[in-house]
Each structure stands twice: as structure tokens, then as C-alpha cells.
Amino acid sequence: MERFDVVIVGGGPAGSAAAHAAAESGASAVVLEKGVPRADRPDRLGPDSTDAAGILDYWVDIMGIHPDEMPDDVVVSTLDRAEFIGPEESLVLHRTGFDSSYDHFGYCMNRARFDDFLRDRATDAGAEYRVKASVRDVETDLEASPRHTVHLANGDDVSGDVLVLADGPQRQVTNKVLDRYVPFDITDRLATTKVNHIAYQEHRRLPEDVARDVEGAIKFWWGYMPGHTAYPWIFPNDDNVARIGLTMPIGMDLSAVEAREQYALLRDSDERIPPGKEYIRRLLEQEYGDEYDIETDFPLVEDRGKSKGTETYAISSTRPIDSPTEAGIVVTGGAMGVTSAFHEGGDHVAVRTGAIAGELAADGDLSPYNDRWKDAIGDEVRRNVALSDVVRDYGPDDWDKAFSVARKLMEASSGDTLFKMNNVTAGLTAARLVATYKKTKYGLRGDRFVQLHADEFVV
């Protein structure tokens, strides 16, 4: 049986960052990644944890990796704005309002190349990265050395004193491991089918004038499809190609949707929530169908994405969880619930939490982890949880009202970021919107945004 100081389950951003930090600090580390084939990664298997692959300016500093450190082919476009489009109102942001070491509003990246960069960075530091290494189970004996034995599907065993769980928002291994340390059924709190959103996206080549229109912009349509944090988007990439996709809750019942006639991407003939592919077709028809034949003029780029220009993936939309560090276990990235359907994934927080986990694993003392990750990303997660709670029951009219109010707030505050404003000269409605957000965020002070606390684990 092979032995390492640190065994990492999952080779996405969190797992690779943990391996890099551990190896760079002198620990032996191995990443166990089941590996999936992708059209845009034809020469090697890798992680399946894809997202819309955009990073805002201040996320660069949260992540701790500047684009200048990456190979040239990772960043595929730089951003100068975000456009939020409601049924009747819209809002354009040209700056996030947070200090950053990055000079642009943000950037879009090729996610497969980003994963490969993080993987190569980890192996260059001395970590091992193994694919076709599916984890079947983990056996832990806190009195033994090493404490953890990881059983692989091929019959091999790998052991280590520290176990880093970085298997993404589906938590296929994480749930199984954590269930042994809580006095309740872990799936009651962290069940994938209850807490995750599903996302679908297509890589399409845009007509020249459409590509010019979306250049530098990430575009989001709110109030066009039902569901909490359900929205389509366009992210510009290189060579006139864009990622066009959407996020929506798993298992929505169309019959439970109120005022369904107000949602532009629903049809009277719909008997159930449309699949992602149909939603995207309707969005493109709505925006560009008067001038273009969508299937001909917006062709799929089949050598991008996971399969034939498309990809489907889960996004965690939960509040984050602590880790049972006394058992030599840390949970990172999507598995701990720090990615979000509200803000489009979370590569930046995955990398940061993974790096903290790897550093502490190499030091041999995991006890600071639950405090360290809150210090590093707590404000970011708290903001997103608060915003998500504020808009939970929003319909199309609510989004229009919010964008109208937000625009007035920006005009009254010289374009500052919306929820850092104290200016109430935009009117009573604007003051109420800001007050609602601040009250919600205050209710999440300390670690109240955490859904599974360290003291709930029985070790």
C-alpha cells in the first residue's frame, strides 16, 4: 500500500491547489482524479468540474493567482463590463467597486486549459496527479498511522495522515465520509438533488457584428426563466466564439410557477420546464432571430467544451460547511459549498480554500482551517448568500424594479458598486433595497452563513 502525507480526492481547482501548496511546503501529496474525456482536452483525461469560466478583478486576489502567471492560452478574453438585463430594465456595471491587483473588470478563460495549468503547477512542485483513480471508499482509524486508507475502484489502496476532500458539489465521496462524523443523515443536509443547480452551456461562433457587440461584456438575463437563481448568460471567448448557457434549479415543477406568462422564455404549450438546449435556442431567437438564422449563423463549435460544443454540470447553491479537522479531514471548494449558482461558479474560492488546506496539511496541523477559510473568503461568501436570500422570491417585475433602483443608486453615487453605497438620495425604494440587503447580510454575521459547523462533528 502506498503512503503519502496528503491524499486528495478530486483533481479540479481545489484539489490541484491543495496538492501544489502541500508539495511546495515539502509534503508528499497525491491527487486521485477519476478523469473524464473532453473535446477541448483531447490528449489527457482531467476533472469534470467545469463552469462558465469567468473571473472578476477582485477574485484574482482571492484566488491568489494572477493571469500573468498562467500560460498565454488560458485567458481567452478580457472584460470591461457586466450587463444585467431584465424584461424591461437593464443595468451595466463597469467596475466591481473592490480594490484589485488586476487592471481589467475581469477575464474569461478556457476552463480545460486552466485545469491543466493548475495540474501542471502541482506536479511541477512535486505532487503526483493520477487519473482513472476513482475512489470507492475511505476507511479511517484515528489511532493508526497513517489515519486514512483510500480504497480505489481498481482494487488499489492509498493511505495518508491527511485527507483532502475536493470532489466538487456532487460530493460523491464527501457525503460518504462526513456521514460517519455527524449524528444525523448527512444527505438530509447536503443532498445533491436538493441543494444543487444544474447548468448547461453551448460554445457557439457568433456573427461578426454580434461578436463586436458582446466583446468585453458578460451578459446575464434575469427574470426570463422561473426559479431561484435561474438565468441565461453569454460569456465572450476568443475567435468570435462565446459560451452561451444558463443555470436553473434541479427538479422544478412548472405547475408550481406563478404568473408563468411573464417569463419570456416559457411558452403556453410547455408542459414541463424546458431543457437547457431549448432555453438557449429561445434566448437566441429572442435576441437575434429577426436578423439571423440561429442554427446556421450561430453554429456550435464542436471541438470546444466537454462534448460536441456542449457541457452540462452541477453548481452547488448551498451555504458552506466546516470540516472535521480533528479527524485529519478537510473539505474544500465545491464540496464544501463555497461555489454558487448566484455568482457563476467559484474557481477563485475553490483555489483559495484548496491552497489553505494544502498548506496546513503540510504543516501537520489542520486546526486553523475553519478559521482560515472564513478569514480568506468569508466576506465573499457572505455577500453572495445575502444577495441570494434577498432575491429568492423575485419574479420578472421584481428584477425590473431592482435594476431601475440600482441604476438610480449608481447615478446618485458616481457609479460606485451598488451594495457599498450609503447614498439614499435615489429615493425611498432605493433606500429600502439597500437596507434589506444590509439587514440580511448582518443576520449572517460571524459564521452564521455556515450550514454545518465544526462543533456538529463527532470525532
Summary of the structure (lengths in Angstrom):
residues: 459
radius of gyration: 22.0
end to end distance: 25.5
largest distance: 69.3
contacts: 1593
relative contact order: 0.17
helix: 36%
strand: 25%
